[in-house]
Amino acid sequence: LRVFAGNPDFWRVTYIKEIWPTFLVNKSAPALLDDFGAIKVRFRNKTLLRKIGRAVLLPLNILFAFVKFAFQFLLEFGFRLAHFFLVAMGILLKGIFILGRLTFSVPTRLVLKGFNWSYGKIEQAYPEILVNALNNRGIVLGTVGALFLFSILIVAPRLGSELIPEVHQGEFNVEVTMPVGTPVEKTDSKVLKIQETIQHKPGVDKIASVSGTDKTANTGTEEGEHTSKLTVSMERASSVVVAEQRLIKSIRDELRNFSGIQWKISRPVLFSFKTPVEVEISGYNLQKLQELSRALEERMQEIPGVIDVKSNIQRGNPEVQIVYNRQVLSNFGLNIRDVASIVRNKVRGDVATEFKEQDRKIDILVRLREKDRESIADLRRLIVNPEDDKPIPLEAVADIKVTEGPSEIRRVDQQRTAVISANISDRSLSSVSEDIYGELQSMEMPADFTYRLAGQNEEMQTSLNSLQLALALAIFLVYIVMASQFESIVHPFVIIFTIPLALIGVILFLYVLSIPLSIVVFLGMIMLAGIVVNNAIVLVDYINKLRERGMEKMEAVVEAGKVRLRPIMMTTATTVLGLLPMAIGLGDGAEIRTPMAITVIVGLLSATVLTLIIIPVVYSLVDRRQT
């Protein structure tokens, strides 16, 4: 609601601007109500603003690329907008008399003195600036057009992009992976040493660790006795972002001193997004897939800003393979199925019968004694034909060897796939993705192997494309609503011209603050599509009113600018002041709110300043009527 705190003030300011002159001449309440009745007729068209607000929200409810809470938030705003409009129509009129008494008090006059002086200077200079702009329309429009092209074509591509800003919560995870096959006791011993090292770091409040795999949890295949996860909670600090970054950097330096481990630092998941960077390499040859995975992993570690690089293809568990010799088995009159079944039953065991005790049934498992099956040598001496008079050992019919099996065989679209994942630091997702794509193109990839960039990069492209469509659809619906209300296709075009004016300020300011494009930034832009047109609507509407009264076009344009200057500035000021707490970044989760607030503030300020100059110039060009 804070985002649109200034939006209801639009109607309140505009009503006060119309009613206040009659109040200042000491008219009675009944006389003021008569004047308000006439004013109310003119303001019925202001329901157009409410329709525009809802029209902007419609595209966002059609698209499903963004998270569910955003749509609920925007729907909430749609109903609040209609409610605030009713408040401006009714309750405001009753409060105007109380406001009048307060306004004429001495303290209020002292507070408003500075504001009135500043506004007076602007009010004196604005008509002259507007007249000069109308006399030099080509230069003004050319300058604004060049500025718009510069911001879109040159500055915008340098902004970078990300799916959603990283949220610092004062808590993060350290995932430790040891060689596959490491017993959980050894894993836990190593993790305890790491935990003791981290515990003494400044800013650490508490640490919790879990070694091995929770059998009741739905975990991935990469987890096991060789894995562990530490959850580090930080002490409260004035600047969580700085303290967390400093602590994570210190922990990374310490972890490099531990040999034989892989580690990854991550934050608790707020949204169901993938790892920032995921590269999928697909092909049938498992050995070649492993080679390509290791090669890309090494290259990614050299890219600036890429951290915690990890491949799903790791060293597998040691295993014993029994390769049967079919020819030898045939010579002995044996078959693979029977021999394999005998070996399995002797090593793993076979349920021979059940032991019944009251209502309980206990399986009786029959197999060799542990001392007869605990080594490879014991396995070689297993008899594979126990029913024959001449015993045949397993080593006579099979080749027994110790190998390393794959830790995981992942398939994507029925193709064996290696997934190399990584986090990013101090760089935008789009710039890192470009560097990784360049490394992939420089690698010698076999013809039957393919690769693609997945992870948040893929989700980001899908979401941003959907939000771009939503922005275009919002602008189109705003135009349709205004065209039906103004009964003109020219005047809505003049009003829509304010949206590019807002984008100029947004893009340039985001570049100055090094804020990349993200979903929340695009959400702010979509909000702007319904907010910035308000100022242009009251300006164009009043120009038309003056011309209906017989005023010449240029004179009406200048007069409307002077009359509507105060409500436009006050509306912008209330919205900006309402958004300042969000823009400053106070409280938890500020990383998500701040870019959206900055987008709306800068876009609104840019559109307001340029609207007061550009909209009258555009109106004077596209409306050819002189009277």
N, C-alpha and C positions, 0 to 999 in steps of 0.2 A: 504493500500500500504506500510505502514511503516513495517508491518510484514515481507515483502519480499524485503525490501530495499537492503539487501545484496545479494539477489539471482542474479540480473543482474551482479553484480560485479564478480560473479563466472566466467562468460565468459570473462569479461574484464581483470581480473587478469590473467587468463590462456593465453589469447592472448598476453598480455604484456610480460609474462614469456617467450613465444616463440619468440617474435619479438625483445625484448630488447637487447639480446646479439648481434644481427646483427647491431643494431643501435649504440651500444657502440664502434664498430670498425670503425665508421665513414663511413659507406656505404652510397652511394647516394640514393636518393628517388627511381629512377628506379630499382636499385639493390635490395632495400628493398622490392619493390613490387614483384620482381621475387621470393624472398624468401617467401613472404606472399602467393604467389600462391601455392607454395608447402605445406606451413603450412595449407592453407585453405582446401586442400584435406583431410588432417588428421582430420580436425575439422568438417567435414561434419557429422561425426558420433555423434557430440555433439548435433545434433537435437534430439538425444535420450533423452537428459535431458528435452527438451521441451515436448516431448511425455510423459515422466514420470510425469511431472507436471500436464498435463491434465488427465493422467490416475488416478492420486490420486483424482482428483475432480469428476470423474465420479460416484463413489459410493455415494457421498453426494448428487448428483442430482437425484439418483434413490430413495433414502430414503426420507420419508416425516415426520420424527419424529421431526426434528429441525425447528426452525422458518424460515420464508421465507427469511429474510434479509441475513441470513448466506449463502444461496445458491447463492444469487445475488452477494455477496461479493466474493465468491470463483470463480464464473464464470468470474467476473471482473478480478481476478488474472490470470485466464487462458489466457485471451487475452493480458493482460499486459506482461505476461511471453514471449509470442511469439514476442511481439513488442520489448522487451528489447533484445532478441536474435538478431534481425535484427540490432539494434543499435550497439551491440557489433561487428557485422560483418562489418559494414560500417563506421560509423562516427568515431569509435575509431581509425581506422588507420590514419585518417586525423589529429587527435589530438595528435598523438604520437610525431610528430615533435615539436609542441609547448610545450608539456610536457617535452621533452628533454632539452629545453632551461631553463625552470623553475627549473628543477631538479638540474642543475649544478650551481644555484645561491647560494650565501653565506648564506642567511637566511634559505633556504631550507635545506642546509647541517647541519646547527646547530640544526634545529628541528628534523631531522632524525638521528642525531648522537646517541641519547639515544636508539631509536628503533633499529638501526642497531647493537648496542652493545648487547642489550638483545637478538635479534634474532641470533646474532653470537654465543652466549653461547648455545642457544637451538640447533642450527645447528651443533655445535661441539659435543654435548652430544647425539643427537638423533641416529646417526649411531651405536654408541656403545650400546645404550639401545636396538635398534632393533636387533642387532646381538645376544645379550644375550637372548632376547625373542625367537629368532629363534632356539637357542641352547637349550632352556628349554620350548619347546612348551607345553608339558604336564602340567607343573606347571602353565604356563600363562593361558591356556584355563581352567584348573581346578579352578583357582582363580576367573576368570571372570564368569564361570558357577555357582560357589557357590554364588558369589555376586548377580547374576541375580535371582537365586532361592530365596535367602534371601529377596531381594526387592519385588519379586512377591508374595511369600507365607507368609511372616511374616510382612513386612512393609505395603504393599498395603492394606490388610484388616483393618489396623488400621488408614487408612487415613480418613475414613468416606466419605460420599457422600451427595450431595445436587443437586437440579435441576439446579439452576442458582444462582450465588452470589447475595446477597442482595445489592440493590443500595440505597445509602443515597443521597437524593435530597434536603435536607434542608427544607422539608415539609412533614407533616404527618397528619393523621386524628385521631380524638378521637370520637368513636361511643359510645353514651350513650343510655342505654335502661332502662326505668322505668317499673313498673308493668303494665301489659296489662289492658287497660281501663282508664289509667290516661289521663285526658283531656290535650289538647295541651298547655293551659295556664299554668298549673302546671308544665308540662315538660319544657316549655320555662323558667319559673321562676328558676327552679333548674339548668338549663344549664347556665343561666346568672351568677349564683353564681360560677359555675365551671369556666366559662370564665374569670371572674374577678380574680380568683385565679391564673389561668395560665398566664394571661396577664402581671402580675408583675414578672414573672420568667425571669432571665437573659438570653439573647439570643433570646427572642421572638420578632418578628417584628410586625406581625398582626395576628388576628384571625377572622375567619368567621364562623358563625353557622347557621344551618338550623334545625328547629324543625318541627316534623310532617312528612307527606308524600306528595311529589309532585304528584298530581293526573295526571299530563300529562306525568310523567316518568314511565318507565317500571321497577317497583321496586318489590322486593320480598315480600312474605307474612309476614315477620317478621317486616316490617316497618309499622308505623302508628303514631297516635298522641302521643304515649308513647315513641317514639324514636327521637333521635337528633344526628346530626353529626357536629363536630367542625373541621375546617381545620386550622392547625397551621403552619404559615410560619416563618422561622427563619431568623435572620440577617446573613449576610455573615461572615464566620469565616475562619481562616486559615486551620483548621482541621474540616471539616463538620462532619466526622464520630464521632469523640470524642465529639464534642459539641452536636450533635443530641442524642447520647446515654446518655449523662449526663442529658439532658433536659427531655428525655422520662422517665428516672428513677425517676427524681424529680416529674414529673406529676403523675406517678403511685403511688408514696407515698402519694401525695395529694388526689388522687381519693379514696384511701382506707378510708379516713375520712368522705366520703359522704355515708350515709346509704340509703338503698332502691334502689340502682341503680346497673346495670351491665355495664361494659365498656370494650372496646376493642380498641387497638391502632394499626393502619395499615398505610401503605405507599401508595401513589398513584400508580396505576397499570401501569407498563410498558409493561408487557406481559400478555396474557390471561391465566394465570395459576391459579390453585385453591389455597385454603388455604394450608399452609405447612403441617398441620396435619388434617386429616379428618378420623374419624372412623364411619363406618356405622353398626348399629345393626338392624337386620330385624326380624320381627315376627308379628303374628296376634293380640295377646292380647295387647291392648293399655296400660292398667294399668301396666302390667309386663314390657312393653317396656319403660315406664316412669321410673320405678324403676331401671332398668338396666342402663338407660341413666344417671340418677343422681349418681348411684354408680360409674360408669366409670368416670364421670366428677370429682367426689371427688378424685378418685385415680390419675387421670392425673394431678390435681393441685399439687400433692405431688412429681411429677417427676421433677428432676432438669432440668432447661432449657425450660420447658413448661410454656407458659404464655398465657393469654387471652383465657382461656378455656371457651367454650360456647356451649350449646346444643340447637338444634332447637326446642326441646320440652320444652316449658316454660309454665307458668301459663296462661290459656286462658282468654277470655273475660267472664264476668259474664252474664248469660243468664237465661231466664225464660222458663222452660219446662212445657208443658201441656200434661199430660199422661191421655188419655181417657180410661174410663172403658167401654168396649164393652158390657158387660152384662147389665149395667144400661142404656146405650143408647138404647139397644134393648128393654128393658122394657118400655121405654118412646116412642118407635116407631121412634127413631132417628137413623141416621147413621153418621159415623165419617166424611165423606166427606162434608156433608151439614153443620155440626156443625163447622168444621174447617174453612170452607169458610165464615160463618157468623162472627166468631171471627176475622178472618183476615180483613174482610171488615170494621168492627167496629173500629179496632185498626189502621190499615194502611190506610184504605179508599178504595173506589171503584169509578171509573169514571162513573158518571151517565149520563152526556151529555156533549155537547161542547157549548161554547159561541163564536159566530162569530162576529168579528169586522173588517169590510172591508176584507182584505185578510188574517187576522190572525184568528187562531183557538186556543181557550184556553180551556183545560180540566177542568171540574167542578168535584172536588173530594168531595165525601160525606163520613163523618165518625163522630164518637162521638166527643163531645167537649173535649178539653184537660183536663179539670178538672174531666171528667168522665173516663179517661183512663191513669192517671198519676201514679197510684200505683198498687201494687199487690191486695190490697183490692178491688179496682175498677174493676180489671180484674175478680176477683172471682164473682162479682155481675152481670156480663154481662148476658143478657138473650139470650139463644141459640135457643128459639122457638118463635120469635116475632109474628108469625101469629096465634099462639094458644091462647085460652082464659086463660089457666093456665100457667103462666110464669115459666120457669125452669132456675135457675142460672147455670153458668158454673161450679161452685164448686160442684154442685150436680152430675155431670156426669164425672168429671175429677179431677185428683190430680194435683195441681199447686205447683211447687217448684222452688226455685232459686238455680241454680247449676253453675258450671264453665265448659265451653266447651273447647275442645282442641284448642290451639293457631294455630296449623298446623298439618295436617296429610300428611306426605310426603310418596310417594311410589316409590320404586326402584324395577324394574322387578316385578311389581304388588304386592309387599310386603310392608306392613307398615314398615317404616324405621326411626330410630332416627339417626341424624348426629351430632356427637360431634366434633367440630373444635377447633383448637388452633394454636398459633404462637410459634416459637422457638427462643431462645436467647442463644448465647454463646455455642451452641452445634450444631453438624452436624445433618442433617435430618435423616440419616441412624441410628445413635446411639439412637436418641429419638424414632424412629420407633421400634427399638428392645425392648426398655423398655416398650413401650405401648403394644406391642405384648405379652410380658411376663405378663403384668397385665391382658390382655384379657384371656390368658390361665388359670390364677389362679382364675378367676371369675366362679361362678356356673351358667352356661348358660343352660337354658332349651333345651330339645332335638329339639324342633321346632323353635329355634332361631339360627340365623347365624350372623357372623360378618366378616368384612374385613377392611383392611387399604386402604383408598383411598387418595384423595388430591394429593399433589405434590409428595408424595412417589410413588404412582402408575404411575404418569406421568414420574417421574425420572427413574423408572425401565424400562418403555417402551422406553424412549429416549436413555438411556445408552445401552440397548441391541441393538438398531438400530445402534448406533454409533460404538459399538464393531464390528458389522457386517460390517459397512462401513470401519473401520480400516483394518479388515482382507481382505476385497475385494480390498482395495487400495493396500495393500502389494502384493496381488496376481496379480493385473494388472501391477504393477511396474515390477514384476518378468517376466511376459509374454512379456512385451515390451523389456526388456533388453535381454531376451533369443532370441528374433527374431533379435535383432541388433548384439549381440555378436556371434550368431549362435552356442551357447553353453548353456548347462543347468548347468554347473559347476560354471562358472564365475559369472552369476547372483546370484547364491546361496551365493557366497562369499560376494557379494555386499549387499544382503538383510540382511546379518549378522549384518550390522550396526544398524538396527532398534532396536533389543533388547539392543544393547549397549546404545542407547539413552534413552530407558525406565529405565535403571538402575539409571541414574542421575536424571531423572524426578521424579521417585517415592521417592527416598531418599531425594531430596531437598524439595518436597512438604510436606513430613513428618516433616522435620526440621522447615519449615515455617508455619506448621499447616494449610495448604490449602487443603480442601477436594476435592475429585473428583467431577467434574460437567461437564455440557455440553461444556462449554468453554475450560476446560482442555482437554477433548477428542478431541475437534476441533483442539487444538494445537498439539495433538499427531498425528492426521491424516495429518496435515501439515508437521510434522516431517518426515512422511513416504516418502514424495516426496523431502524433502530438504537434509536429512542426507546422502542419497545415492549418492549425487553429489561428495562428497570427495572420496568415495570409487570407483566411476566410473573412475575418472581421474587417480587414483592410479593403479587400475587393468588394465586400458587401456594402461597406459605407461609401465607397466610390460610386457604386451603382445607385445608392440612395440619393447622393448629392446630384448625380446627373439626372435622375428622375425629377428632381426639383428644378431643373433647368440650368444647372451650372455647366460651364464649358469643361471639356475633358481634362485638359492640363490643370486647370484651376481646381477641379474636383480631386484630382490625384494628389496635389500638394495639400489641399485642405484636409483630405482624409488622412494623410500621413501625420499631420499635426494633431488632429483630434484623437487618433488611435495610438499615438506614440505612448502615452502613459499606460493604458491597459495592457498593451503588448509588453512593455518593459516590466510592469508589475507581475504579470502572469509568468514571464520567464524567470524573474527573480524568485518568486515563491517556489517554483518547481526546482530551480537550482539549489536553493537553500534546503529544501526538503531532501535532496539527494546527497548533500555534502557529507552527512555521517557515513553513508555507504561508500562514497568515493574516497574518504580518508582511510577506510579500511579498519574500522573498529570492530572488535569482537571476533569470535571464532567463525571460520568460513568466509573471512573477508576476501580471500583470494578469488572466490567465485563472484561475489557481489560487486567488488570494486571495478572490474572492467566494464560491466554493464552500466554502472552508475556513471563512470567517466564517459562512456559512449553517449549516453543520453544528455549529460550536462554539456559536453563540448558540442555535440550536434545541435542542441537547442540554442546555445549561445551563438554558434556560427550562423544557424538559420535565421535567428532573430536579427542579428546585425545586418546580414545581407538581404533579408526580407524587406527591411525598411527602405532599402535602396533599389534592389534588383526587381522586386515585384512591381513597384510603380513603373519602372522602365519597361519591363516586359508587357505590362498592361497597356501602356501607351503605344506599344508597337502592334500588338495583336488585335486590339479593339480599334477598328477603323472609324467607328462612329464619332462624330464631333459633338453631337448633342444627344 
